[in-house]
Amino acid sequence: MNINFSKYQGAGNDFVLIDHRGNTLKNIDNKLVAQLCDRRFGIGGDGLMLLLDHSDYDFEMVYYNADGNVGSMCGNGGRCIVAFAKHLGIIDSETNFLAVDGPHYAKITAEGNWVELQMIDVDNINSDNDAFVLNTGSPHYVVEKANLSSLDVFTEGSAIRNNETYKTEGINVNYVENKGDHLFVRTFERGVEDETYACGTGVTAVAMAMAKQANQIGHVQTPVKVLGGDLKINFDYDGKTFTQVFLCGPAEKVFEGALSI
């Protein structure tokens, strides 16, 4: 069968998107998803998303990791599927859609290349030695690291993701360096099992962890640089709970095409 797809990227975090409202893709399984995400033998991407109809929301987002398994929430993926929905004419400037971690609100510019996605509230941040551990729709490990640009993120991140504590469920490992006017973040992602150019739920977790550490009470705006570009995280923090959390950044279509499978 032939399937139509679009390729989107958000700060270098790239995804294969398929309009699945008509049950376009039959017999989807882990092997097929992994094949489509393969950068040598498929389209290539950090993940694959299906856009589905939903009776109570504008659409539903189903996300698969590059390894073919159903994933937890993907922040940059969520921003990209909002841009995809606008391209399809499903939404205009605002949307409410359903993802694996619940409903999400988002707004998008008229040009369709800047998306602000509301993330879940967070009121629980734990510690693991000098690291913070929290869930922003996906589980994250956050640790500060000097000279981050020279760090071997693959080796060190993989070791943490696969240690005795985290190997069963997996965890995304984020390294952060405070540059004063912004945070520099690099992330090893489970499911991709490699460093990615950006991780939306990851930079959200990092911004929260750093705000907690610095006791930044009130409305907090955090610029973040990742390997793939610039993102911004906004939230309200009362010393315990993070609310009104928004992940903001670019979401751009790279190309579209058809594939015979």
N, C-alpha and C positions, 0 to 999 in steps of 0.2 A: 504494500500500500504506500501511497505518497502522503507525506505530512507536511503542512506548511508550518514554519517556525520563524521566530524573530530572535535575534541576539541583542541583548542589552548589557550595558555595563554601568556600574555606579562606583566611581572612584577606583576603577580597575577591577572591581569585583564583578565577574561576568557570568551571564546566565543565558540558558536556552529557554525561551518562553513559547508555549503552545496554547492557542485558543481551544479549550477543550469543552466549550459549551455544547457542542453537538456530539460529544463522546468521540472526538476525532481519533484518538490514539487507542487502538484496541489491544487487549492483552498486555498492558504495560507491566513490566517486571524489572527486578533489579538489574538484570543483565542488559536489557534494552536501555535503561536510563544511563548506566555506566558507559555503554557504547556511544550514546549521543553526546555525553559529556567528555569523551576521550578526545584529547587534543591532537592525536595522531590519526585515529581511525573514525572519528565522528565529527561533530560540529565544534565541540570544545567549550568547556565552561566549568565554573566552580560549582554549579548546580543546575537543576532543571525545575521549571515551574509550570504547573497547569493552571489555567484560569477557568473556573467552573461557574455555572449559574448557581444562584442561591436565592431562595424565596424571600429571605429577610434582609439581605444585604445586596449591595451593588454587584458583588461577585465573591467567590471564594478562592483563596490561594492555597494550592497544595505544593509543597516544596520537597524536592529530593536532593540529597547530597550527591556529589560527583561519584561516590562509590556505588550509587544505585539505591541506597536505603532512604526511606522516608526520613526527612530531617525535622529538627525543631525549628523555631522561628529564625528567619534570616532577615535582618534589618535592611541591608542594601537590596536584597531580593524583593522585599516588600516595597521599597521605593521604586524599583524597576517595574514591578508588575502594575503599579499605579500609572506609570508613564505608558505602559503597554495598553492598559484599559482606556486611557485617554486617546491613544492612537486608534483603538478599535471603535471609539465613539460611545463607549459604555458610560463614561463619566465626563464631566467638564472640569471644574476647578477644585472640587471637593469630592470626597468619597468616604463611605463607611464599608469596609469589607471584612471578611472573616478569614482568619489564619489559624494555625494549629494552637496558638496560645490565646485565642479569643478574638474579639472584635478590635479593629484598628480604624482610626480616623486619619485621613491624610489630606493635604492640600497641595496643588500643583500649579505652577505658573502657566500663563497662557501659552507660552512657547513650548511648554511640556518638558523642559530639561532641568527643572529644579523642584525637588519633592521634599516636603516636610512631613514626616511620618510619626504619628504618636505611638510610643512604645508603652509597655505595661508599667504600672507602678511597682516600685521595689521598696521593701521595708526590712530586708534581711541580708546583711553582709557579714559573712564569717571570715575567719582568718586561718591561714595555713602557714605557720612560721611567719615570714615577713611578707606573705602574699595575702591578697583579698580574694575571697571566693563568693560569687553571687550569680543569680540567674536573672537575665534580662530578656527572657524568652528562649534563651539557650544558656547553658552553664558556662561560666567563665572564671578563669584564674588570672589574676592581675598582679604583676610584680614590677617594681621600678628597676631600671637598669641603666647605668651610665654607659656612654659610648655605644649607644644602641645601634647606630648605623653599621658598626663592625661586628655585631653579634651574629653567631651561627644559630639563627632562629630555628631552622629545621632540626638540628641535632638536639638543642636544649629543649625546645618545645615538645618534640616527640618523646623525649625522656620523661617529661612531666605528664603528658597526656597518657602515657603507657605505664606509669608507675603503679604500685600496688593500690594506692588510694583511688585512682581515676580510670584504670584501664578497662574496667567492665562497662561503665556507662560512657566513658570518654569525657573530655573537657577541652574547651578552647583556651589556649594559653596566650595571654597578652603581655607584652613587654612595653613599658612606657618610660619615656624620658621627658622631664619637665623642662621646656625650653624658655620658660618665662612668659612669653606672649601666646604660647600654644603648647599642646602636648604632642609629642611624636610617638606614634604607636606602631608596633609590628605584631602580627598575630599568626600563630600556628593553629589551623582549624582542623578539628576532627571531621571525619567524613570526606574531606579533601585530602587529609593526612599530609599536609604541606603548608608552607607559608602562603598566604594569599595577599593580594595587593591592598585589600581592605576587608574589614569585618564590621558590619553595622552594629550588631548586638555587642560586639567586642569593644568598640570605641565608646558605646554607651556605658558599658560596665566600667571601663577605665575612668571615664569622666565622673561617675558616681563614686568610685573608690577614692579618687584623688580629692573630691569634694568632702567626703567623709573624713579623710585624713587631715585635711586643712580646716575642717569644721566651717565650711562655707555655707552659712545659713542664708536663706532667702532665694531670690531668683538667680540662677547661675547659668551663664553662657560660656561654653568651653569650645574654642577652636581646636581642631585636631588635624594634624598632618599624618597621612599614611603613605605607603609607597605609591598608591595610585592617585593621590591628589589630596583635596581638602574637604573635610566634613565639619559639621558644627552640631553640638549637643546642647539643648536647652532643657532646664527642669527647675522645679521648685523643690527646695529641701528644708525641712523643719528641724533637722537634727536627728530624725528617725526615719522618715519616709520620703521617698522621691516620687513626686507627682508631676502631672503636666509635662511628661518627658517627650521631647521631640528630637528625632534624628533627622538632620537636614543635610542635603547635598545634591549633587548632580545625578541624573538618571538619563542615559542617552542610548538611542538605538544605534547599533553598530551596523547591522545588515539584516536582511530577511531572505528566506529562500524556501526551497522544498527539498525533501529528502525521501528517497525510496527505501523502505525497510521491509 
